[in-house]
């Protein structure tokens, strides 16, 4: 599977979980102490990020990291 496609799928999973919590990108960025554009790039699949950052994101979303890694 193409790396870009994996980032897009993970980004979509992050976006879906964020929306379930009723958070805007701006709210989520404030919670994570990052810029709104960083969140937008992650959700769009354009931002490279570490496994550590993915674990942090899962923590902010109050879900297991495996939920974000679902590629189906």
Secondary structure by P-SEA (a helix, b strand, c coil): ccaaaaaaaaaaaaaaaaaaacccaaaaaaaacccaaaaaaaaaccccccaaaaaaaaaaaccccccccccc
